Amino acid sequence: MQLDDSETREEAQRSLCTVGVIPVIYYSVLLCLGLPVNVLTAVTLSRLATKTKKSSYCYLLALTTSDILTQVFIVFVGFILQTAILHREVPSTFMQTVSILEFASNHASIWITVVLTVDRYVALCHPLQYRRISYPERTKKIIAIVFIAAFITGIPFYWWSDVWRDSKPPNTLDKILMWAHCFIIYFIPCTIFLITNLVIIQNLRQRKKANGYRLHVGKTTAILLAITTVFAILWAPRTFTLICHMYVSTVNKDWRVHLAMDIGNMLALLNTAVNFFLYCFVSQRFRAMVREVLGIHKPYCTGSANGAHNESFSDFTLKPLGLSDGACL
């Protein structure tokens, strides 16, 4: 009887989910829209990688693959299946094993973006060296290393605590895992993004002064800056809510932390579904290949319009005004 009373008091102390079924609806829509879009992106990038033999498409394909794994393991298995359908009434061993796959796919998605950012930096700032060191075989090895490292770094998170149900404050192991998670998925990548982006911008400014041409950031450079900026913004709420959960109040007891964690997770996972639209915006070749995959044929253009089309039909290009063709990607 005393045990029942203590469980009742604990249930009464638990924070209420103030957003109700909104997360379930959100994740269902995200999965139903994001997964087909990512599959279409993967097919398109696979054809472009095979056709052009360019490393950039291999990195983008790996990024799309990791986004698909993230949506399957985190959105579907983690949030929809375990939380909404099974209500976490599954063996703890199963949940902890799934946690390894969730964190591994998450780490792979983020660190492929880091590698892609470094690759774009080398291509823009050191184009001659890029031609020598970047080729498909090496790119595939780097991608394989990133995925293996992501899985290895995901193994310790087998002991990740369930922040939604654990009413006790995080212990030492919990804090170590949470801080490791924050550094792996946010602080270290954002530091690399910030340094790389600053170097790229500074390099462009120096070339402007040296050659006297107008500072012009190519579309791909602008999109790369946008991707990293969007990542930093979307992942910030979840990261800082985890820190708050460690030292201020638990998700289980404080409805405000509970709400912040819900919103943080929703914003962070939105990052897995936006890349397709960025690729369509920046690359006419990608749009053309999407139409080819879908069996949609663009009306034939003649004359000057066709010539303009051929000139703009370029790959993801990092070519500021005044650079030689050798600096193109």
Secondary structure as UniProt FT lines:
FT   HELIX           2..13
FT   TURN            18..21
FT   HELIX           22..52
FT   HELIX           55..70
FT   HELIX           71..85
FT   TURN            87..88
FT   HELIX           92..125
FT   HELIX           127..133
FT   HELIX           136..154
FT   HELIX           155..159
FT   TURN            163..165
FT   HELIX           172..182
FT   HELIX           183..187
FT   HELIX           188..211
FT   HELIX           219..247
FT   TURN            251..253
FT   HELIX           255..270
FT   TURN            271..272
FT   HELIX           275..282
FT   HELIX           284..294
FT   HELIX           303..312
FT   TURN            321..322
FT   HELIX           325..327
//
